[in-house]
């Protein structure tokens, strides 16, 4: 930091503060001469000011955080924040660091070999989830569909087959949470809501071309997969829970489809499914599960018993290579 103290007084301050090492850069010196790098900053742009009136107020960035390349390699995650000053005319600087772990992330591949290379981990995750979320060839589905009770009536099917309109798009945009999931260009849904009168016609035409089967959705069907560890020290990718962060462009189309189907979902989905259905709460199933486990715990007698089976399903869905409804 810049100081008005001479080198001897500054050395005393450094020792009293408990800093073991220090570098004195003279007025004519530079960071490059000392092999130091500016760590940049967040917060206010200046660290020193003089004068309280507009005409005489002077503000400068005199203080800064600097470090050698060796320090940056040891602490790759850091942040220098320039705070508000109090009695001094200099602002304090807060350095927040996180040291690089010597025991970085290591995962096993399909052959049992462990790797910590960033490139190999990316390839490993990409291959794993491509395989996990890809549909497999299972032959004809007719024998399965024959066991499923028909729930979609002719009138429901007519509702599904209606052409989508610009009003459908506008209604979906208005219903979405304003600050969730920015699109690929960084604009959240609030941007579309606020300027819909300007961009709505062009965007609606693009969406309608996809919804009415005139264009492919592949160009906007992009999702960021974030991995959340299910255990403290995961060893392979099956011990991570993936969540998909879809962008706004894609979610608007999904919202339009949800609005189209929402009126009939309650009639089509079994009463045991309590999530994502209007008027049903997933917390009700949690209460039922608690009561069932409680009954297992208190049962102490009798020849017949019950048991609970906990399943860790990495692929809790069946992907059908088919069409949900057709003409």
C-alpha positions as a Markdown table, in Angstrom:
| # | Residue | x | y | z |
|---|---|---|---|---|
| 1 | Unk | 0.0 | 0.0 | 0.0 |
| 2 | Unk | 1.1 | 3.6 | -0.5 |
| 3 | Unk | 2.2 | 5.2 | 2.7 |
| 4 | Unk | 3.6 | 8.5 | 4.0 |
| 5 | Unk | 6.0 | 6.6 | 6.4 |
| 6 | Unk | 9.7 | 6.3 | 5.7 |
| 7 | Unk | 11.1 | 2.8 | 5.2 |
| 8 | Unk | 12.3 | 2.4 | 8.8 |
| 9 | Unk | 8.9 | 3.4 | 10.3 |
| 10 | Unk | 7.1 | 1.1 | 7.8 |
| 11 | Unk | 9.3 | -1.8 | 8.8 |
| 12 | Unk | 8.2 | -1.3 | 12.4 |
| 13 | Unk | 4.6 | -1.2 | 11.4 |
| 14 | Unk | 5.0 | -4.4 | 9.3 |
| 15 | Unk | 6.6 | -6.3 | 12.2 |
| 16 | Unk | 4.0 | -5.0 | 14.7 |
| 17 | Unk | 1.2 | -6.3 | 12.4 |
| 18 | Unk | 2.8 | -9.7 | 12.2 |
| 19 | Unk | 3.8 | -9.8 | 8.6 |
| 20 | Unk | 6.9 | -11.8 | 8.1 |
| 21 | Unk | 7.8 | -10.5 | 4.6 |
| 22 | Unk | 7.5 | -7.2 | 2.9 |
| 23 | Unk | 8.8 | -5.4 | -0.2 |
| 24 | Unk | 9.5 | -1.7 | -0.3 |
| 25 | Unk | 8.8 | -0.2 | -3.7 |
| 26 | Unk | 10.3 | 3.3 | -4.1 |
| 27 | Unk | 8.6 | 6.2 | -5.8 |
| 28 | Unk | 10.5 | 5.5 | -9.0 |
| 29 | Unk | 10.0 | 1.7 | -8.9 |
| 30 | Unk | 7.4 | -0.4 | -10.6 |
| 31 | Unk | 5.6 | -3.7 | -10.0 |
| 32 | Unk | 7.4 | -5.3 | -12.9 |
| 33 | Unk | 10.8 | -4.5 | -11.4 |
| 34 | Unk | 9.8 | -6.5 | -8.4 |
| 35 | Unk | 8.0 | -9.3 | -10.4 |
| 36 | Unk | 4.7 | -8.4 | -8.8 |
| 37 | Unk | 1.3 | -8.5 | -10.4 |
| 38 | Unk | -1.7 | -6.3 | -9.7 |
| 39 | Unk | -4.6 | -8.5 | -8.3 |
| 40 | Unk | -7.3 | -6.1 | -9.5 |
| 41 | Unk | -10.2 | -5.3 | -7.2 |
| 42 | Unk | -13.9 | -5.2 | -6.5 |
| 43 | Unk | -15.8 | -2.4 | -4.8 |
| 44 | Unk | -15.1 | 1.4 | -5.0 |
| 45 | Unk | -12.6 | 2.4 | -7.6 |
| 46 | Unk | -10.5 | 4.7 | -5.4 |
| 47 | Unk | -8.6 | 4.0 | -2.2 |
| 48 | Unk | -7.7 | 7.6 | -1.2 |
| 49 | Unk | -9.5 | 10.9 | -1.2 |
| 50 | Unk | -9.0 | 14.5 | -0.1 |
| 51 | Unk | -11.5 | 17.3 | 0.1 |
| 52 | Unk | -15.2 | 17.2 | 1.0 |
| 53 | Unk | -16.5 | 19.7 | -1.5 |
| 54 | Unk | -17.1 | 18.9 | -5.2 |
| 55 | Unk | -14.7 | 21.4 | -6.6 |
| 56 | Unk | -11.8 | 20.4 | -4.3 |
| 57 | Unk | -12.4 | 16.7 | -4.0 |
| 58 | Unk | -9.6 | 14.4 | -5.2 |
| 59 | Unk | -9.8 | 10.7 | -5.5 |
| 60 | Unk | -7.1 | 8.2 | -6.5 |
| 61 | Unk | -6.3 | 4.5 | -6.4 |
| 62 | Unk | -3.1 | 4.7 | -4.5 |
| 63 | Unk | -3.4 | 1.4 | -2.6 |
| 64 | Unk | -3.6 | -2.0 | -4.3 |
| 65 | Unk | -3.1 | -5.7 | -3.7 |
| 66 | Unk | -0.1 | -7.2 | -5.5 |
| 67 | Unk | 1.5 | -10.7 | -5.6 |
| 68 | Unk | 4.1 | -12.8 | -7.3 |
| 69 | Unk | 3.1 | -15.5 | -9.8 |
| 70 | Unk | 4.1 | -18.2 | -7.2 |
| 71 | Unk | 1.6 | -16.8 | -4.7 |
| 72 | Unk | -1.1 | -16.7 | -7.4 |
| 73 | Unk | -0.5 | -20.3 | -8.2 |
| 74 | Unk | -0.8 | -21.3 | -4.5 |
| 75 | Unk | -4.0 | -19.1 | -4.1 |
| 76 | Unk | -5.7 | -19.2 | -7.5 |
| 77 | Unk | -9.1 | -18.2 | -6.0 |
| 78 | Unk | -8.7 | -14.7 | -4.5 |
| 79 | Unk | -10.5 | -11.4 | -4.3 |
| 80 | Unk | -9.3 | -8.0 | -3.4 |
| 81 | Unk | -12.0 | -5.7 | -2.1 |
| 82 | Unk | -11.5 | -2.0 | -1.5 |
| 83 | Unk | -13.6 | -1.1 | 1.5 |
| 84 | Unk | -15.0 | 2.2 | 2.8 |
| 85 | Unk | -12.6 | 4.3 | 4.9 |
| 86 | Unk | -13.3 | 5.6 | 8.5 |
| 87 | Unk | -10.9 | 7.9 | 10.3 |
| 88 | Unk | -8.1 | 7.5 | 7.7 |
| 89 | Unk | -8.1 | 9.1 | 4.3 |
| 90 | Unk | -7.0 | 5.7 | 2.9 |
| 91 | Unk | -9.5 | 2.9 | 2.3 |
| 92 | Unk | -8.7 | -0.5 | 3.9 |
| 93 | Unk | -8.1 | -3.4 | 1.5 |
| 94 | Unk | -9.6 | -6.9 | 2.2 |
| 95 | Unk | -7.8 | -9.8 | 0.6 |
| 96 | Unk | -10.0 | -13.0 | 0.6 |
| 97 | Unk | -8.1 | -16.2 | -0.5 |
| 98 | Unk | -8.8 | -19.9 | -0.9 |
| 99 | Unk | -5.6 | -22.0 | -1.1 |
| 100 | Unk | -5.4 | -24.5 | -3.9 |
| 101 | Unk | -6.1 | -28.0 | -2.6 |
| 102 | Unk | -3.3 | -30.4 | -2.8 |
| 103 | Unk | -5.9 | -33.2 | -2.8 |
| 104 | Unk | -7.8 | -32.0 | -5.8 |
| 105 | Unk | -10.8 | -33.7 | -7.3 |
| 106 | Unk | -9.9 | -37.3 | -8.4 |
| 107 | Unk | -12.5 | -39.6 | -10.0 |
| 108 | Unk | -12.4 | -43.1 | -11.4 |
| 109 | Unk | -13.0 | -43.8 | -15.0 |
| 110 | Unk | -14.8 | -46.9 | -16.3 |
| 111 | Unk | -11.6 | -48.9 | -16.0 |
| 112 | Unk | -11.0 | -48.0 | -12.4 |
| 113 | Unk | -8.1 | -45.7 | -13.1 |
| 114 | Unk | -8.1 | -42.5 | -11.1 |
| 115 | Unk | -7.5 | -39.1 | -12.8 |
| 116 | Unk | -7.4 | -35.5 | -11.6 |
| 117 | Unk | -6.5 | -33.9 | -15.0 |
| 118 | Unk | -9.0 | -31.2 | -15.8 |
| 119 | Unk | -9.2 | -32.2 | -19.5 |
| 120 | Unk | -9.7 | -35.9 | -18.6 |
| 121 | Unk | -12.4 | -35.0 | -16.0 |
| 122 | Unk | -14.3 | -33.0 | -18.6 |
| 123 | Unk | -14.1 | -35.8 | -21.1 |
| 124 | Unk | -15.1 | -38.3 | -18.4 |
| 125 | Unk | -18.2 | -36.3 | -17.4 |
| 126 | Unk | -19.2 | -35.6 | -21.0 |
| 127 | Unk | -19.1 | -39.3 | -21.9 |
| 128 | Unk | -20.8 | -40.4 | -18.7 |
| 129 | Unk | -23.8 | -38.0 | -19.1 |
| 130 | Unk | -24.1 | -38.6 | -22.8 |
| 131 | Unk | -24.5 | -42.3 | -22.1 |
| 132 | Unk | -26.8 | -41.6 | -19.1 |
| 133 | Unk | -29.3 | -39.4 | -21.0 |
| 134 | Unk | -29.3 | -41.1 | -24.3 |
| 135 | Unk | -32.2 | -43.4 | -25.3 |
| 136 | Unk | -31.4 | -47.0 | -25.8 |
| 137 | Unk | -32.8 | -49.2 | -28.6 |
| 138 | Unk | -35.4 | -51.4 | -26.8 |
| 139 | Unk | -37.5 | -52.5 | -29.8 |
| 140 | Unk | -41.2 | -52.0 | -30.2 |
| 141 | Unk | -43.1 | -50.3 | -27.3 |
| 142 | Unk | -46.5 | -51.6 | -28.3 |
| 143 | Unk | -46.5 | -54.3 | -25.6 |
| 144 | Unk | -45.9 | -51.7 | -23.0 |
| 145 | Unk | -48.4 | -49.2 | -24.3 |
| 146 | Unk | -51.0 | -52.0 | -24.3 |
| 147 | Unk | -50.8 | -52.2 | -20.5 |
| 148 | Unk | -51.3 | -48.4 | -20.0 |
| 149 | Unk | -54.8 | -47.2 | -19.4 |
| 150 | Unk | -56.0 | -44.7 | -21.9 |
| 151 | Unk | -56.4 | -41.3 | -20.3 |
| 152 | Unk | -56.2 | -38.8 | -23.2 |
| 153 | Unk | -59.7 | -38.4 | -24.7 |
| 154 | Unk | -60.5 | -37.1 | -28.1 |
| 155 | Unk | -61.3 | -33.7 | -26.9 |
| 156 | Unk | -58.0 | -33.5 | -25.0 |
| 157 | Unk | -56.2 | -34.6 | -28.1 |
| 158 | Unk | -57.9 | -31.8 | -30.1 |
| 159 | Unk | -56.7 | -29.3 | -27.5 |
| 160 | Unk | -53.1 | -30.6 | -27.9 |
| 161 | Unk | -53.2 | -30.4 | -31.7 |
| 162 | Unk | -54.4 | -26.8 | -31.9 |
| 163 | Unk | -51.9 | -24.4 | -33.6 |
| 164 | Unk | -49.9 | -22.3 | -31.2 |
| 165 | Unk | -50.4 | -18.5 | -31.3 |
| 166 | Unk | -48.5 | -15.4 | -30.4 |
| 167 | Unk | -50.9 | -15.0 | -27.5 |
| 168 | Unk | -49.7 | -18.3 | -26.1 |
| 169 | Unk | -46.1 | -17.1 | -26.2 |
| 170 | Unk | -46.9 | -13.7 | -24.6 |
| 171 | Unk | -48.9 | -15.4 | -21.8 |
| 172 | Unk | -46.0 | -17.8 | -21.0 |
| 173 | Unk | -43.5 | -15.0 | -20.8 |
| 174 | Unk | -45.6 | -13.0 | -18.4 |
| 175 | Unk | -46.0 | -16.0 | -16.1 |
| 176 | Unk | -42.3 | -16.8 | -15.7 |
| 177 | Unk | -40.2 | -15.7 | -12.7 |
| 178 | Unk | -38.4 | -12.5 | -13.8 |
| 179 | Unk | -34.8 | -13.3 | -12.5 |
| 180 | Unk | -34.4 | -17.0 | -13.2 |
| 181 | Unk | -32.1 | -18.6 | -15.7 |
| 182 | Unk | -30.6 | -16.1 | -18.0 |
| 183 | Unk | -30.5 | -16.9 | -21.7 |
| 184 | Unk | -27.4 | -17.8 | -23.7 |
| 185 | Unk | -26.8 | -14.1 | -24.3 |
| 186 | Unk | -27.1 | -13.3 | -20.6 |
| 187 | Unk | -30.6 | -11.7 | -20.6 |
| 188 | Unk | -32.9 | -12.9 | -17.9 |
| 189 | Unk | -36.7 | -13.2 | -18.4 |
| 190 | Unk | -37.3 | -9.8 | -17.0 |
| 191 | Unk | -35.7 | -8.3 | -20.1 |
| 192 | Unk | -38.2 | -10.1 | -22.3 |
| 193 | Unk | -41.1 | -9.1 | -20.1 |
| 194 | Unk | -40.1 | -5.4 | -20.0 |
| 195 | Unk | -39.4 | -5.0 | -23.7 |
| 196 | Unk | -41.9 | -7.5 | -25.0 |
| 197 | Unk | -43.7 | -4.7 | -27.0 |
| 198 | Unk | -40.5 | -4.2 | -29.0 |
| 199 | Unk | -39.1 | -7.7 | -29.3 |
| 200 | Unk | -42.2 | -9.8 | -28.9 |
| 201 | Unk | -43.3 | -10.0 | -32.6 |
| 202 | Unk | -40.0 | -11.3 | -33.9 |
| 203 | Unk | -39.4 | -13.7 | -31.0 |
| 204 | Unk | -42.9 | -15.0 | -31.2 |
| 205 | Unk | -42.5 | -15.8 | -34.9 |
| 206 | Unk | -39.3 | -17.8 | -34.1 |
| 207 | Unk | -41.0 | -19.7 | -31.3 |
| 208 | Unk | -44.1 | -20.5 | -33.4 |
| 209 | Unk | -41.9 | -21.9 | -36.1 |
| 210 | Unk | -40.5 | -24.4 | -33.6 |
| 211 | Unk | -43.8 | -25.2 | -31.8 |
| 212 | Unk | -45.7 | -25.7 | -35.0 |
| 213 | Unk | -43.1 | -28.0 | -36.4 |
| 214 | Unk | -41.6 | -25.7 | -39.0 |
| 215 | Unk | -38.1 | -25.5 | -37.4 |
| 216 | Unk | -35.8 | -27.6 | -35.3 |
| 217 | Unk | -35.2 | -26.9 | -31.6 |
| 218 | Unk | -31.6 | -28.1 | -31.6 |
| 219 | Unk | -30.1 | -24.6 | -32.0 |
| 220 | Unk | -31.5 | -23.5 | -28.6 |
| 221 | Unk | -31.6 | -26.8 | -26.8 |
| 222 | Unk | -28.5 | -26.1 | -24.7 |
| 223 | Unk | -28.3 | -26.9 | -21.0 |
| 224 | Unk | -25.6 | -26.3 | -18.4 |
| 225 | Unk | -25.2 | -29.4 | -16.2 |
| 226 | Unk | -24.1 | -28.7 | -12.6 |
| 227 | Unk | -22.8 | -31.6 | -10.5 |
| 228 | Unk | -23.7 | -31.7 | -6.8 |
| 229 | Unk | -21.9 | -34.3 | -4.6 |
| 230 | Unk | -24.1 | -36.8 | -2.9 |
| 231 | Unk | -21.3 | -37.9 | -0.6 |
| 232 | Unk | -18.5 | -36.0 | 1.2 |
| 233 | Unk | -15.7 | -37.4 | -1.0 |
| 234 | Unk | -17.1 | -38.6 | -4.3 |
| 235 | Unk | -15.0 | -41.2 | -6.1 |
| 236 | Unk | -16.9 | -41.5 | -9.4 |
| 237 | Unk | -19.6 | -39.6 | -11.3 |
| 238 | Unk | -22.4 | -41.8 | -10.1 |
| 239 | Unk | -21.9 | -40.1 | -6.7 |
| 240 | Unk | -22.9 | -36.7 | -8.1 |
| 241 | Unk | -26.4 | -35.5 | -8.6 |
| 242 | Unk | -26.8 | -33.5 | -11.8 |
| 243 | Unk | -29.1 | -30.5 | -12.1 |
| 244 | Unk | -29.8 | -29.0 | -15.5 |
| 245 | Unk | -29.8 | -25.2 | -15.9 |
| 246 | Unk | -31.9 | -24.5 | -19.0 |
| 247 | Unk | -31.7 | -21.0 | -20.6 |
| 248 | Unk | -34.6 | -18.6 | -21.0 |
| 249 | Unk | -35.0 | -19.2 | -24.7 |
| 250 | Unk | -35.6 | -22.9 | -24.2 |
| 251 | Unk | -37.7 | -22.4 | -21.0 |
| 252 | Unk | -40.2 | -20.1 | -22.8 |
| 253 | Unk | -41.0 | -22.9 | -25.2 |
| 254 | Unk | -41.3 | -25.4 | -22.3 |
| 255 | Unk | -43.6 | -23.0 | -20.4 |
| 256 | Unk | -45.9 | -22.8 | -23.5 |
| 257 | Unk | -46.1 | -26.6 | -23.6 |
| 258 | Unk | -46.8 | -26.8 | -19.9 |
| 259 | Unk | -49.6 | -24.3 | -20.2 |
| 260 | Unk | -51.1 | -26.3 | -23.0 |
| 261 | Unk | -51.0 | -29.5 | -21.0 |
| 262 | Unk | -51.7 | -28.2 | -17.5 |
| 263 | Unk | -55.5 | -28.4 | -17.9 |
| 264 | Unk | -55.4 | -32.2 | -18.4 |
| 265 | Unk | -52.4 | -33.3 | -16.3 |
| 266 | Unk | -54.5 | -34.0 | -13.2 |
| 267 | Unk | -56.6 | -36.5 | -15.2 |
| 268 | Unk | -53.6 | -38.2 | -16.8 |
| 269 | Unk | -51.2 | -38.6 | -13.9 |
| 270 | Unk | -51.8 | -41.1 | -11.1 |
| 271 | Unk | -52.8 | -39.7 | -7.7 |
| 272 | Unk | -49.6 | -41.1 | -6.2 |
| 273 | Unk | -47.6 | -38.5 | -8.1 |
| 274 | Unk | -47.8 | -35.3 | -6.0 |
| 275 | Unk | -45.1 | -33.1 | -7.6 |
| 276 | Unk | -45.7 | -30.5 | -10.3 |
| 277 | Unk | -49.5 | -30.9 | -10.4 |
| 278 | Unk | -51.6 | -27.9 | -9.4 |
| 279 | Unk | -53.4 | -28.5 | -6.2 |
| 280 | Unk | -51.0 | -31.2 | -5.0 |
| 281 | Unk | -48.0 | -30.9 | -2.7 |
| 282 | Unk | -44.9 | -33.1 | -2.7 |
| 283 | Unk | -44.7 | -32.5 | 1.1 |
| 284 | Unk | -47.8 | -34.7 | 1.5 |
| 285 | Unk | -45.8 | -37.7 | 0.2 |
| 286 | Unk | -43.0 | -36.8 | 2.7 |
| 287 | Unk | -45.6 | -37.0 | 5.6 |
| 288 | Unk | -46.8 | -40.4 | 4.3 |
| 289 | Unk | -43.2 | -41.7 | 4.1 |
| 290 | Unk | -42.6 | -40.5 | 7.6 |
| 291 | Unk | -45.7 | -42.3 | 8.9 |
| 292 | Unk | -44.7 | -45.5 | 7.1 |
| 293 | Unk | -41.2 | -45.5 | 8.5 |
| 294 | Unk | -42.6 | -44.8 | 12.0 |
| 295 | Unk | -44.9 | -47.8 | 11.7 |
| 296 | Unk | -41.9 | -50.0 | 10.7 |
| 297 | Unk | -40.0 | -48.8 | 13.7 |
| 298 | Unk | -42.7 | -49.4 | 16.3 |
| 299 | Unk | -43.7 | -52.9 | 15.0 |
| 300 | Unk | -42.2 | -55.3 | 17.6 |
| 301 | Unk | -44.3 | -58.4 | 17.3 |
| 302 | Unk | -46.0 | -60.7 | 14.8 |
| 303 | Unk | -44.8 | -63.3 | 12.3 |
| 304 | Unk | -45.2 | -61.0 | 9.3 |
| 305 | Unk | -43.1 | -57.9 | 8.8 |
| 306 | Unk | -42.5 | -55.2 | 6.4 |
| 307 | Unk | -39.4 | -53.5 | 5.0 |
| 308 | Unk | -38.4 | -50.3 | 3.3 |
| 309 | Unk | -36.3 | -50.3 | 0.1 |
| 310 | Unk | -34.2 | -47.3 | -0.7 |
| 311 | Unk | -33.2 | -47.0 | -4.3 |
| 312 | Unk | -30.4 | -44.7 | -5.6 |
| 313 | Unk | -31.6 | -44.3 | -9.2 |
| 314 | Unk | -29.1 | -42.5 | -11.4 |
| 315 | Unk | -31.5 | -42.5 | -14.2 |
| 316 | Unk | -35.0 | -42.0 | -12.7 |
| 317 | Unk | -36.8 | -41.8 | -16.0 |
| 318 | Unk | -37.6 | -43.8 | -19.1 |
| 319 | Unk | -36.9 | -42.2 | -22.4 |
| 320 | Unk | -39.4 | -43.2 | -25.1 |
| 321 | Unk | -38.4 | -43.0 | -28.7 |
| 322 | Unk | -41.9 | -42.0 | -29.7 |
| 323 | Unk | -44.4 | -39.2 | -29.9 |
| 324 | Unk | -46.6 | -38.2 | -27.0 |
| 325 | Unk | -49.6 | -37.4 | -29.2 |
| 326 | Unk | -50.1 | -37.5 | -32.9 |
| 327 | Unk | -52.8 | -36.9 | -35.4 |
